[in-house]
Amino acid sequence: MGKIAVAVILLTAVIGGAALWYTAERAFYEPVAFTQGQEIRLVPLNGDQPEAIVANDIQGIDAPSSPIKFRACFTTPLTLAMLTETYRPYEGAVPLVAPSNFPCFDAEAIGRALETGEALAFLSEPDIRPGVDRVVAVFADGRAYAWHQLGGAEGAESQ
């Protein structure tokens, strides 16, 4: 009788673990359809309305189940110097881990680059959803990443 109980417990744990993994990594995520010319926007230093920037090879995912599941990867020809002179920086940017089936977004590498200054973060869309900002991190070589982060524009550096 004890062996059957242990087997049932183990089977339940395996099924529960698989279901948890599936909901965290695969369920609900869908590709994002970006509007041509409005793919990625940044808030200028002298204004509050986000402006579209040049974004190439953009790919993204999102899920309606949470406001912070958005992730995007793209490239931009804009230099860090031009971006820092034109757009509002974002203090406290912390990229969230993406599901394993979206390998272009490496949150740990992006986070390290933000800490070392290899990449810079900018405010893309304040309060894109209540209490949630869209943040963009750009590397000197043009690689760029976007995600949603809790903060409601509180993470944005004041003008």
DSSP file with accessible surface (Angstrom, degrees, kcal/mol):
  #  RESIDUE AA STRUCTURE BP1 BP2  ACC     N-H-->O    O-->H-N    N-H-->O    O-->H-N    TCO  KAPPA ALPHA  PHI   PSI    X-CA   Y-CA   Z-CA
    1    1 A M     >        0   0  190      0, 0.0     4,-1.9     0, 0.0     5,-0.1   0.000 360.0 360.0 360.0 -37.8    0.0    0.0    0.0
    2    2 A G  H  >  +     0   0   52      1,-0.2     4,-2.4     2,-0.2     5,-0.2   0.860 360.0  54.5 -64.8 -37.0    2.9    2.4    0.8
    3    3 A K  H  > S+     0   0  184      2,-0.2     4,-2.4     1,-0.2    -1,-0.2   0.890 107.8  49.8 -65.6 -37.0    4.4    1.8   -2.6
    4    4 A I  H  > S+     0   0  109      2,-0.2     4,-2.6     1,-0.2    -2,-0.2   0.928 110.4  49.9 -67.5 -42.8    1.2    2.8   -4.4
    5    5 A A  H  X S+     0   0   50     -4,-1.9     4,-2.5     2,-0.2    -2,-0.2   0.927 112.3  47.6 -61.8 -43.5    0.9    6.0   -2.3
    6    6 A V  H  X S+     0   0   83     -4,-2.4     4,-2.8     2,-0.2     5,-0.2   0.923 111.7  50.7 -63.8 -41.8    4.5    7.0   -3.1
    7    7 A A  H  X S+     0   0   56     -4,-2.4     4,-2.7     1,-0.2    -2,-0.2   0.915 110.7  48.6 -63.3 -41.6    3.9    6.3   -6.8
    8    8 A V  H  X S+     0   0   81     -4,-2.6     4,-2.6     2,-0.2    -2,-0.2   0.925 112.5  48.5 -64.9 -42.7    0.8    8.4   -6.8
    9    9 A I  H  X S+     0   0  116     -4,-2.5     4,-2.4    -5,-0.2    -2,-0.2   0.937 113.9  46.2 -62.8 -45.7    2.6   11.3   -5.0
   10   10 A L  H  X S+     0   0  108     -4,-2.8     4,-2.5     2,-0.2    -2,-0.2   0.921 112.9  49.4 -64.5 -42.7    5.6   11.1   -7.4
   11   11 A L  H  X S+     0   0  108     -4,-2.7     4,-2.6    -5,-0.2     5,-0.2   0.924 111.5  49.4 -62.8 -42.1    3.3   10.9  -10.5
   12   12 A T  H  X S+     0   0   90     -4,-2.6     4,-2.8    -5,-0.2     5,-0.2   0.913 111.0  50.0 -63.1 -41.5    1.3   13.9   -9.2
   13   13 A A  H  X S+     0   0   63     -4,-2.4     4,-2.7     2,-0.2    -2,-0.2   0.916 111.7  47.8 -64.3 -42.0    4.5   15.9   -8.6
   14   14 A V  H  X S+     0   0  101     -4,-2.5     4,-2.5     2,-0.2    -2,-0.2   0.941 114.6  45.2 -65.7 -46.0    5.8   15.1  -12.1
   15   15 A I  H  X S+     0   0  104     -4,-2.6     4,-2.4     2,-0.2    -2,-0.2   0.931 115.0  48.4 -64.2 -43.3    2.5   16.1  -13.8
   16   16 A G  H  X S+     0   0   40     -4,-2.8     4,-2.5    -5,-0.2    -2,-0.2   0.913 111.9  49.4 -63.1 -42.4    2.3   19.2  -11.7
   17   17 A G  H  X S+     0   0   40     -4,-2.7     4,-2.6    -5,-0.2    -2,-0.2   0.912 111.2  49.0 -63.8 -41.6    5.9   20.2  -12.5
   18   18 A A  H  X S+     0   0   58     -4,-2.5     4,-2.5     2,-0.2    -2,-0.2   0.915 112.2  48.5 -65.0 -41.4    5.3   19.6  -16.2
   19   19 A A  H  X S+     0   0   53     -4,-2.4     4,-2.4     2,-0.2    -2,-0.2   0.918 111.8  49.5 -65.2 -41.1    2.2   21.8  -16.1
   20   20 A L  H  X S+     0   0  123     -4,-2.5     4,-2.0     2,-0.2    -2,-0.2   0.932 111.7  48.4 -63.6 -45.2    4.0   24.5  -14.2
   21   21 A W  H  X S+     0   0  131     -4,-2.6     4,-2.6     1,-0.2     5,-0.4   0.935 111.3  51.0 -59.6 -46.1    6.9   24.5  -16.6
   22   22 A Y  H  X>S+     0   0  127     -4,-2.5     5,-2.9     1,-0.2     4,-2.5   0.919 110.8  47.2 -61.5 -44.1    4.4   24.6  -19.6
   23   23 A T  H  <5S+     0   0   59     -4,-2.4    -1,-0.2     3,-0.2    -2,-0.2   0.866 117.3  43.5 -68.9 -31.3    2.5   27.6  -18.2
   24   24 A A  H  <5S+     0   0   52     -4,-2.0    -2,-0.2    -5,-0.2    -1,-0.2   0.849 127.5  26.8 -79.7 -33.8    5.7   29.5  -17.4
   25   25 A E  H  <5S+     0   0   42     -4,-2.6    76,-0.4    -5,-0.2    -3,-0.2   0.741 135.9   8.1-103.3 -28.2    7.6   28.8  -20.6
   26   26 A R  T ><5S+     0   0   87     -4,-2.5     3,-0.6    -5,-0.4    -3,-0.2   0.726  93.5  95.0-126.9 -41.3    5.0   28.1  -23.4
   27   27 A A  T 3 <S+     0   0   10     -5,-2.9     2,-0.5     1,-0.2     3,-0.1  -0.277  95.8   4.4 -65.7 144.1    1.4   28.9  -22.5
   28   28 A F  T 3  S+     0   0  113      1,-0.2    -1,-0.2    35,-0.0     2,-0.1   0.053  91.9 125.4  79.2 -27.6   -0.1   32.2  -23.4
   29   29 A Y    <   +     0   0   39     -3,-0.6    34,-0.2    -2,-0.5    -1,-0.2  -0.446  32.9 174.3 -68.8 137.6    2.9   33.7  -25.2
   30   30 A E  E     -A   62   0A 115     32,-2.7    32,-2.0    -2,-0.1     2,-0.0  -0.979  37.4 -96.0-137.6 151.9    2.2   34.9  -28.8
   31   31 A P  E     -A   61   0A 114      0, 0.0     2,-0.4     0, 0.0    30,-0.3  -0.365  42.3-121.6 -64.3 145.7    4.4   36.7  -31.4
   32   32 A V        -     0   0   41     28,-2.1     2,-0.7    -2,-0.0    28,-0.3  -0.769  12.8-143.7 -90.9 134.2    3.9   40.5  -31.3
   33   33 A A        -     0   0   99     -2,-0.4     2,-0.3    26,-0.1    26,-0.0  -0.880  20.5-154.6 -96.6 110.7    2.7   42.2  -34.5
   34   34 A F        -     0   0   46     -2,-0.7     2,-0.4    24,-0.1     5,-0.2  -0.700  16.6-118.3 -89.1 139.8    4.5   45.5  -34.7
   35   35 A T    >   -     0   0  102     -2,-0.3     3,-2.5     3,-0.2     4,-0.2  -0.626  40.1-102.1 -76.6 127.4    3.0   48.4  -36.6
   36   36 A Q  T 3  S+     0   0  167     -2,-0.4    -1,-0.1     1,-0.3     0, 0.0  -0.239 105.8   9.1 -53.2 127.3    5.3   49.5  -39.5
   37   37 A G  T 3  S+     0   0   38     18,-0.2    -1,-0.3    16,-0.1    15,-0.1   0.321 123.8  66.9  84.9  -9.2    7.2   52.6  -38.5
   38   38 A Q    <   +     0   0   94     -3,-2.5    -3,-0.2    14,-0.1    -2,-0.2   0.080  59.8 120.9-126.5  21.7    6.0   52.5  -34.9
   39   39 A E  S    S+     0   0   25      1,-0.2     2,-0.4    -4,-0.2    -4,-0.1   0.937  82.6  11.8 -55.9 -55.4    7.8   49.4  -33.8
   40   40 A I  E    S-G   53   0B   0     13,-0.5    13,-2.7    -6,-0.1     2,-0.3  -0.991  71.0-172.8-129.3 134.2    9.9   50.9  -31.0
   41   41 A R  E     -G   52   0B  67     -2,-0.4     2,-0.3    11,-0.3    11,-0.3  -0.915   5.3-161.1-126.3 152.1    9.4   54.4  -29.5
   42   42 A L  E     -G   51   0B   0      9,-2.6     9,-3.1    -2,-0.3    82,-0.3  -0.962  25.3-115.2-129.7 150.7   11.5   56.4  -27.0
   43   43 A V        -     0   0    0     80,-2.5    45,-3.2    -2,-0.3    80,-0.2  -0.716  35.0-129.7 -85.9 124.5   10.5   59.4  -24.9
   44   44 A P  B >   -H   87   0C  13      0, 0.0     3,-0.9     0, 0.0    43,-0.3  -0.322  15.0-118.9 -71.5 157.6   12.6   62.5  -25.9
   45   45 A L  T 3  S+     0   0   56     41,-2.5     2,-0.4     1,-0.3    42,-0.1   0.858 113.0  47.4 -61.1 -36.2   14.4   64.6  -23.3
   46   46 A N  T 3  S+     0   0  161     40,-0.4     2,-0.3   113,-0.0    -1,-0.3  -0.385 117.1  26.3-105.6  53.7   12.3   67.6  -24.2
   47   47 A G    <   -     0   0   24     -3,-0.9    -4,-0.0    -2,-0.4     0, 0.0  -0.954  63.4-125.3 171.2 173.6    8.8   66.1  -24.2
   48   48 A D  S    S+     0   0  113     -2,-0.3    -1,-0.1    -5,-0.1    -5,-0.0   0.467  78.2  93.1-118.1  -9.2    6.5   63.4  -23.0
   49   49 A Q  S    S-     0   0  153     76,-0.1    -7,-0.1     1,-0.0    76,-0.0  -0.790  77.6-122.2 -91.5 121.2    5.3   61.8  -26.2
   50   50 A P        -     0   0   16      0, 0.0     2,-0.4     0, 0.0    -7,-0.3  -0.291  24.4-149.7 -60.7 144.1    7.3   58.8  -27.3
   51   51 A E  E     -G   42   0B  88     -9,-3.1    -9,-2.6    73,-0.1     2,-0.1  -0.931  19.7-108.7-116.2 143.2    8.8   59.0  -30.8
   52   52 A A  E     -G   41   0B  39     -2,-0.4     2,-0.3   -11,-0.3   -11,-0.3  -0.393  34.4-162.8 -68.2 140.6    9.5   56.1  -33.2
   53   53 A I  E     -G   40   0B  12    -13,-2.7   -13,-0.5    -2,-0.1     2,-0.4  -0.800  35.0 -83.2-116.0 167.6   13.1   55.2  -33.7
   54   54 A V        +     0   0   72     -2,-0.3     2,-0.4   -15,-0.1    24,-0.3  -0.580  52.6 174.9 -72.3 121.9   14.7   53.1  -36.4
   55   55 A A        -     0   0   10     -2,-0.4     2,-0.3    21,-0.1     3,-0.3  -0.983   6.2-172.3-134.4 120.3   14.3   49.4  -35.4
   56   56 A N  E     + B   0  75A  75     19,-3.3    19,-2.5    -2,-0.4    -2,-0.0  -0.795  63.7  11.8-111.4 156.0   15.4   46.6  -37.7
   57   57 A D  E    S-     0   0A 133     -2,-0.3     2,-0.2    17,-0.2    -1,-0.2   0.847  83.2-178.8  52.1  41.4   15.0   42.9  -37.6
   58   58 A I  E     +     0   0A  39     -3,-0.3     2,-0.3    16,-0.1    16,-0.2  -0.502  12.8 170.4 -80.3 137.5   12.5   43.2  -34.7
   59   59 A Q  E     + B   0  73A 105     14,-2.2    14,-2.6    -2,-0.2     2,-0.3  -0.987   7.5 169.5-141.4 143.2   10.9   40.2  -33.1
   60   60 A G  E     - B   0  72A   7     -2,-0.3   -28,-2.1   -28,-0.3     2,-0.3  -0.982  20.4-154.4-152.5 163.2    8.8   40.1  -30.0
   61   61 A I  E     +AB  31  71A  19     10,-2.4    10,-2.2    -2,-0.3     2,-0.3  -0.950  16.6 167.4-135.1 156.1    6.5   38.1  -27.7
   62   62 A D  E     -A   30   0A  31    -32,-2.0   -32,-2.7    -2,-0.3     8,-0.1  -0.960  18.3-148.1-158.3 167.6    3.8   39.0  -25.3
   63   63 A A    >   -     0   0    1      3,-0.4     3,-1.1    -2,-0.3     6,-0.3  -0.992  16.4-141.8-145.0 136.5    1.0   37.4  -23.3
   64   64 A P  T 3  S+     0   0   99      0, 0.0   -35,-0.1     0, 0.0    -1,-0.1   0.644  94.1  76.9 -71.7 -10.2   -2.3   38.7  -22.3
   65   65 A S  T 3  S+     0   0   63      1,-0.2   -36,-0.0   -37,-0.1   -37,-0.0   0.641 106.2  18.0 -76.5 -14.2   -2.0   36.9  -19.0
   66   66 A S    X   -     0   0   28     -3,-1.1     3,-1.0     1,-0.1    -3,-0.4  -0.974  63.9-135.6-156.1 142.5    0.4   39.5  -17.5
   67   67 A P  T 3  S+     0   0   48      0, 0.0     3,-0.3     0, 0.0    -1,-0.1   0.610 103.6  55.7 -75.1  -8.8    1.5   43.1  -18.3
   68   68 A I  T 3  S+     0   0   46      1,-0.2    80,-0.2    79,-0.1    28,-0.1   0.175  78.0  90.2-111.4  22.1    5.2   42.2  -17.9
   69   69 A K    <   +     0   0   35     -3,-1.0    -1,-0.2    -6,-0.3     2,-0.1   0.533  57.0 116.5 -92.7  -5.1    5.6   39.3  -20.3
   70   70 A F        +     0   0    0     -3,-0.3    78,-1.1    -4,-0.1     2,-0.3  -0.422  35.4 166.1 -66.8 134.3    6.5   41.6  -23.3
   71   71 A R  E     +BC  61 147A  10    -10,-2.2   -10,-2.4    76,-0.2     2,-0.3  -0.988   7.6 179.6-143.3 145.4   10.0   41.0  -24.7
   72   72 A A  E     -BC  60 146A   0     74,-2.1    74,-2.2    -2,-0.3     2,-0.4  -0.997  12.6-161.9-146.9 149.4   11.6   42.2  -28.0
   73   73 A a  E     +BC  59 145A   7    -14,-2.6   -14,-2.2    -2,-0.3     2,-0.3  -0.986  28.7 137.1-127.6 139.3   14.9   42.0  -29.7
   74   74 A F  E     - C   0 144A   8     70,-2.4    70,-2.7    -2,-0.4     2,-0.3  -0.946  41.1-115.6-162.6 178.5   16.0   44.3  -32.6
   75   75 A T  E     -BC  56 143A  49    -19,-2.5   -19,-3.3    -2,-0.3    68,-0.2  -0.923  21.6-168.1-124.8 155.9   18.9   46.3  -34.0
   76   76 A T        -     0   0    6     66,-1.8   -21,-0.1    -2,-0.3    -2,-0.0  -0.997  24.0-146.1-141.9 142.2   19.2   50.0  -34.5
   77   77 A P        +     0   0   88      0, 0.0     2,-0.2     0, 0.0   -22,-0.1   0.540  68.2 113.1 -82.0  -4.9   21.7   52.1  -36.4
   78   78 A L        -     0   0   36    -24,-0.3     2,-0.1    64,-0.1    -2,-0.1  -0.440  66.6-127.8 -71.5 137.1   21.4   54.9  -33.8
   79   79 A T     >  -     0   0   81     -2,-0.2     4,-2.5     1,-0.1     5,-0.2  -0.455  14.9-119.3 -82.4 157.8   24.5   55.5  -31.7
   80   80 A L  H  > S+     0   0   33      1,-0.2     4,-2.7     2,-0.2     5,-0.2   0.881 115.2  55.6 -62.0 -37.2   24.6   55.6  -27.9
   81   81 A A  H  > S+     0   0   55      2,-0.2     4,-1.6     1,-0.2    -1,-0.2   0.939 110.1  44.4 -61.1 -46.7   25.8   59.2  -28.1
   82   82 A M  H  > S+     0   0   65      1,-0.2     4,-0.9     2,-0.2     5,-0.2   0.919 113.9  50.4 -64.5 -42.3   22.9   60.2  -30.2
   83   83 A L  H >X S+     0   0    0     -4,-2.5     4,-3.2     1,-0.2     3,-0.7   0.923 110.2  48.7 -63.0 -43.4   20.4   58.3  -28.1
   84   84 A T  H 3< S+     0   0   64     -4,-2.7    -1,-0.2     1,-0.2    -2,-0.2   0.804 112.3  49.3 -69.7 -27.3   21.7   59.8  -24.8
   85   85 A E  H 3< S+     0   0  146     -4,-1.6    -1,-0.2    -5,-0.2    -2,-0.2   0.627 124.2  29.5 -81.8 -14.4   21.6   63.4  -26.2
   86   86 A T  H << S+     0   0   47     -4,-0.9   -41,-2.5    -3,-0.7   -40,-0.4   0.741 111.6  54.0-115.6 -34.4   18.0   62.9  -27.5
   87   87 A Y  B  < S-H   44   0C  15     -4,-3.2    -1,-0.1   -43,-0.3    37,-0.1  -0.782  80.4-101.2-119.7 155.9   16.1   60.4  -25.3
   88   88 A R        -     0   0   28    -45,-3.2    35,-2.5    -2,-0.3   -45,-0.2  -0.490  36.4-132.1 -74.7 125.5   15.2   60.0  -21.7
   89   89 A P  B     -D  122   0A  33      0, 0.0    68,-1.3     0, 0.0     2,-0.5  -0.287  12.4-134.4 -71.0 162.9   17.3   57.5  -19.7
   90   90 A Y  B >   -I  156   0D   8     31,-1.8     3,-0.7    66,-0.2     2,-0.3  -0.964  15.0-153.0-123.8 112.0   15.7   54.9  -17.5
   91   91 A E  T 3  S+     0   0  105     64,-1.6    31,-0.0    -2,-0.5     0, 0.0  -0.618  76.6  23.3 -82.8 142.4   17.2   54.4  -14.1
   92   92 A G  T 3  S+     0   0   54     -2,-0.3     2,-0.3     1,-0.2    -1,-0.2   0.748  76.9 173.1  78.6  24.2   16.8   51.0  -12.4
   93   93 A A    <   +     0   0   18     -3,-0.7    -1,-0.2    62,-0.1    28,-0.0  -0.515   4.1 175.1 -68.9 128.5   16.3   49.0  -15.5
   94   94 A V        -     0   0   89     -2,-0.3     2,-0.1    20,-0.0    13,-0.1  -0.902  22.1-141.5-137.3 104.0   16.2   45.3  -14.8
   95   95 A P        -     0   0   14      0, 0.0     2,-0.3     0, 0.0    16,-0.1  -0.399  16.6-132.4 -68.0 142.0   15.3   42.9  -17.6
   96   96 A L        -     0   0   57     52,-0.2    11,-0.1   -28,-0.1    52,-0.0  -0.700  30.9 -93.3 -93.8 148.6   13.1   40.0  -16.8
   97   97 A V        -     0   0  102     -2,-0.3     9,-0.1    10,-0.1    -1,-0.1  -0.317  39.6-142.1 -62.7 135.3   14.0   36.5  -17.9
   98   98 A A        -     0   0   12      7,-0.5     9,-0.1     1,-0.1    -1,-0.1  -0.603  30.0 -88.1 -93.1 159.2   12.3   35.4  -21.2
   99   99 A P    >   -     0   0    3      0, 0.0     3,-2.0     0, 0.0     6,-0.2  -0.303  40.3-110.8 -64.2 154.8   11.0   32.0  -21.9
  100  100 A S  T 3  S+     0   0   74      1,-0.3   -74,-0.1    -3,-0.1   -75,-0.1   0.720 114.6  65.9 -63.6 -20.4   13.5   29.5  -23.3
  101  101 A N  T 3  S+     0   0   79    -76,-0.4    -1,-0.3     1,-0.2   -76,-0.0   0.336  94.0  62.4 -86.7  12.1   11.8   29.5  -26.7
  102  102 A F    X   +     0   0   12     -3,-2.0     3,-1.3     3,-0.1    -1,-0.2  -0.634  66.1 165.8-127.1  69.4   12.7   33.2  -27.2
  103  103 A P  T 3   +     0   0  115      0, 0.0    -1,-0.1     0, 0.0    -2,-0.1   0.661  59.5  74.4 -70.0 -14.9   16.6   32.8  -27.2
  104  104 A a  T 3  S+     0   0   41      1,-0.1     2,-0.9   -31,-0.0   -32,-0.0   0.759  86.0  72.8 -69.5 -19.3   17.5   36.3  -28.6
  105  105 A F    <   +     0   0    9     -3,-1.3     2,-0.8    -6,-0.2    -7,-0.5  -0.813  58.9 176.2-102.8 100.9   16.6   37.8  -25.2
  106  106 A D     >  -     0   0   82     -2,-0.9     4,-2.5     1,-0.2     5,-0.2  -0.835   6.8-173.4-106.0  93.0   19.2   37.0  -22.6
  107  107 A A  H  > S+     0   0   11     -2,-0.8     4,-2.8     1,-0.2     5,-0.2   0.857  81.7  53.4 -58.6 -38.1   18.1   38.9  -19.5
  108  108 A E  H  > S+     0   0  134      2,-0.2     4,-2.4     1,-0.2    -1,-0.2   0.935 111.7  44.5 -64.9 -44.5   21.3   38.1  -17.5
  109  109 A A  H  > S+     0   0   30      2,-0.2     4,-2.3     1,-0.2    -2,-0.2   0.910 114.9  48.8 -66.6 -39.9   23.6   39.3  -20.2
  110  110 A I  H  X S+     0   0    3     -4,-2.5     4,-2.3     2,-0.2    -2,-0.2   0.935 111.3  50.3 -64.7 -44.5   21.5   42.5  -20.7
  111  111 A G  H  X S+     0   0   16     -4,-2.8     4,-2.1    -5,-0.2    -2,-0.2   0.913 110.9  48.2 -60.1 -44.2   21.5   43.1  -17.0
  112  112 A R  H  X S+     0   0  139     -4,-2.4     4,-2.2     1,-0.2     6,-0.3   0.919 110.8  51.8 -62.1 -42.5   25.2   42.7  -16.7
  113  113 A A  H  X>S+     0   0    1     -4,-2.3     6,-1.8     1,-0.2     5,-1.2   0.882 108.8  50.4 -64.2 -36.5   25.7   45.1  -19.6
  114  114 A L  H  <5S+     0   0   34     -4,-2.3     3,-0.3     4,-0.2    -1,-0.2   0.904 110.7  50.0 -66.6 -39.1   23.5   47.7  -18.0
  115  115 A E  H  <5S+     0   0  166     -4,-2.1    -2,-0.2     1,-0.2    -1,-0.2   0.880 115.6  41.6 -66.1 -37.5   25.5   47.4  -14.8
  116  116 A T  H  <5S-     0   0  104     -4,-2.2    -1,-0.2    -5,-0.1    -2,-0.2   0.565 112.3-114.6 -87.9 -10.1   28.8   47.8  -16.5
  117  117 A G  T  <5S+     0   0   43     -4,-1.0    -3,-0.2    -3,-0.3    -4,-0.1   0.487  83.5 121.4  88.1   3.3   27.7   50.6  -18.9
  118  118 A E  S   <S+     0   0  107     -5,-1.2    22,-1.0    -6,-0.3     2,-0.3   0.805  82.7  29.3 -66.8 -27.5   28.1   48.4  -22.0
  119  119 A A  E    S- E   0 139A   1     -6,-1.8     2,-0.4    20,-0.2    -2,-0.3  -0.935  77.1-146.8-128.7 153.6   24.4   49.0  -22.6
  120  120 A L  E     - E   0 138A  59     18,-2.3    18,-2.6    -2,-0.3     2,-0.4  -0.948  11.3-136.6-122.5 145.0   22.2   52.0  -21.8
  121  121 A A  E     - E   0 137A  12     -2,-0.4   -31,-1.8    16,-0.2     2,-0.3  -0.797  19.3-173.0-104.4 143.8   18.5   51.9  -20.8
  122  122 A F  E     -DE  89 136A   2     14,-3.0    14,-2.5    -2,-0.4     2,-0.5  -0.952  31.6-106.9-133.0 151.3   15.9   54.4  -22.1
  123  123 A L  E     + E   0 135A   0    -35,-2.5   -80,-2.5    -2,-0.3   -35,-0.2  -0.660  38.1 172.2 -77.9 121.0   12.2   55.0  -21.3
  124  124 A S  E     -     0   0A   0     10,-2.5    11,-0.2    -2,-0.5    -1,-0.2   0.890  68.6  -1.1 -94.5 -56.1   10.2   53.7  -24.2
  125  125 A E  E >   - E   0 134A  29      9,-1.5     9,-2.4   -83,-0.1     3,-0.9  -0.898  69.1-144.5-141.6 106.9    6.6   54.0  -23.1
  126  126 A P  E 3  S-     0   0A  43      0, 0.0     7,-0.2     0, 0.0     9,-0.0  -0.501  85.5  -1.4 -71.3 140.3    5.7   55.3  -19.6
  127  127 A D  E 3  S+     0   0A  83     -2,-0.2     6,-0.3     1,-0.1     4,-0.0   0.880  72.2 168.1  47.2  49.0    2.7   53.6  -18.1
  128  128 A I  E <  S+     0   0A  54      4,-1.4     5,-0.2    -3,-0.9    -1,-0.1   0.836  84.0   8.1 -60.0 -30.5    2.1   51.4  -21.2
  129  129 A R  E >  S- E   0 132A  83      3,-1.2     3,-2.9   -62,-0.0    -1,-0.2  -0.942 120.2 -67.7-137.0 155.3   -0.2   49.6  -18.8
  130  130 A P  T 3  S-     0   0  129      0, 0.0     3,-0.1     0, 0.0    -2,-0.1  -0.194 122.8  -0.2 -50.7 121.9   -1.0   51.0  -15.3
  131  131 A G  T 3  S+     0   0   36      1,-0.2    20,-2.7    20,-0.1    21,-0.5   0.556 113.7 104.0  77.8   9.5    2.1   50.8  -13.2
  132  132 A V  E <   -EF 129 150A   3     -3,-2.9    -4,-1.4    19,-0.3    -3,-1.2  -0.985  49.8-165.1-130.6 129.5    4.2   49.3  -16.0
  133  133 A D  E     - F   0 149A   0     16,-3.0    16,-3.0    -2,-0.4     2,-0.5  -0.823  20.4-129.2-106.5 151.3    6.8   51.0  -18.2
  134  134 A R  E     -EF 125 148A  34     -9,-2.4   -10,-2.5    -2,-0.3    -9,-1.5  -0.886  31.0-166.0 -95.0 129.9    8.3   49.8  -21.5
  135  135 A V  E     -EF 123 147A   0     12,-3.1    12,-2.1    -2,-0.5     2,-0.4  -0.909   9.1-158.9-118.3 144.2   12.1   49.9  -21.3
  136  136 A V  E     -EF 122 146A   0    -14,-2.5   -14,-3.0    -2,-0.4     2,-0.4  -0.989   1.7-163.4-124.5 131.5   14.7   49.7  -24.1
  137  137 A A  E     -EF 121 145A   0      8,-3.0     8,-2.5    -2,-0.4     2,-0.4  -0.958   9.7-166.2-112.5 133.9   18.3   48.8  -23.6
  138  138 A V  E     -EF 120 144A   0    -18,-2.6   -18,-2.3    -2,-0.4     2,-0.2  -0.971   7.2-150.8-124.9 135.3   20.8   49.5  -26.4
  139  139 A F  E >   -E  119   0A   8      4,-3.1     3,-2.0    -2,-0.4   -20,-0.2  -0.639  31.7-110.5 -95.4 160.0   24.3   48.3  -26.9
  140  140 A A  T 3  S+     0   0   83    -22,-1.0   -60,-0.2     1,-0.3   -21,-0.1   0.796 117.3  58.6 -61.1 -28.9   27.1   50.2  -28.7
  141  141 A D  T 3  S-     0   0  107      2,-0.1    -1,-0.3   -62,-0.1     3,-0.1   0.418 123.6-101.5 -84.1   3.5   27.0   47.7  -31.6
  142  142 A G  S <  S+     0   0    8     -3,-2.0   -66,-1.8     1,-0.4     2,-0.1   0.300  76.4 137.7  98.0 -10.7   23.3   48.4  -32.3
  143  143 A R  E     -C   75   0A  88    -68,-0.2    -4,-3.1    -5,-0.1    -1,-0.4  -0.483  31.6-178.5 -65.3 140.5   21.8   45.3  -30.6
  144  144 A A  E     -CF  74 138A   0    -70,-2.7   -70,-2.4    -6,-0.2     2,-0.3  -0.987  16.3-166.5-146.5 154.2   18.7   46.4  -28.6
  145  145 A Y  E     -CF  73 137A  27     -8,-2.5    -8,-3.0    -2,-0.3     2,-0.3  -0.984   3.1-161.7-141.9 146.1   16.1   44.9  -26.4
  146  146 A A  E     +CF  72 136A   0    -74,-2.2   -74,-2.1    -2,-0.3     2,-0.3  -0.964  16.5 157.5-130.6 148.4   12.8   45.9  -25.0
  147  147 A W  E     -CF  71 135A   0    -12,-2.1   -12,-3.1    -2,-0.3     2,-0.4  -0.969  39.4-105.1-157.3 166.2   10.7   44.7  -22.1
  148  148 A H  E     - F   0 134A   2    -78,-1.1     2,-0.4    -2,-0.3   -14,-0.2  -0.826  36.8-174.3 -98.1 140.9    8.0   45.8  -19.7
  149  149 A Q  E     - F   0 133A  24    -16,-3.0   -16,-3.0    -2,-0.4     3,-0.5  -0.998  29.7-109.8-138.5 138.3    9.0   46.6  -16.1
  150  150 A L  E    S+ F   0 132A 118     -2,-0.4   -18,-0.2   -18,-0.2   -19,-0.1  -0.388  79.9  93.6 -61.7 138.5    7.0   47.5  -13.0
  151  151 A G  S >  S-     0   0   19    -20,-2.7     3,-2.1    -2,-0.1   -19,-0.3   0.177  71.1-135.3 164.5 -30.9    7.5   51.1  -12.1
  152  152 A G  T 3  S-     0   0   15    -21,-0.5   -20,-0.1    -3,-0.5    -2,-0.1   0.912  81.1 -50.0  53.4  45.7    4.9   53.3  -13.7
  153  153 A A  T >  S+     0   0   36    -28,-0.1     3,-0.6     1,-0.1    -1,-0.3   0.433 116.9 113.3  72.1   0.8    7.4   55.9  -14.8
  154  154 A E  T <  S+     0   0  170     -3,-2.1    -2,-0.1     1,-0.2     4,-0.1   0.813  73.7  55.2 -69.8 -27.3    9.0   55.9  -11.3
  155  155 A G  T 3  S+     0   0   18      2,-0.1   -64,-1.6   -65,-0.1    -1,-0.2   0.638  86.9 102.5 -78.1 -13.3   12.1   54.3  -12.8
  156  156 A A  B <  S-I   90   0D  18     -3,-0.6     2,-0.2   -66,-0.2   -66,-0.2  -0.475  81.6-114.7 -74.3 138.1   12.5   57.1  -15.3
  157  157 A E        -     0   0   87    -68,-1.3    -1,-0.1    -2,-0.2    -2,-0.1  -0.506  36.1-114.5 -69.6 133.5   15.0   59.7  -14.5
  158  158 A S              0   0  104     -2,-0.2    -1,-0.1     1,-0.1    -4,-0.0  -0.374 360.0 360.0 -71.3 153.1   13.4   63.1  -13.9
  159  159 A Q              0   0  145     -3,-0.0    -1,-0.1    -2,-0.0  -113,-0.0  -0.365 360.0 360.0 -75.3 360.0   14.1   65.9  -16.3
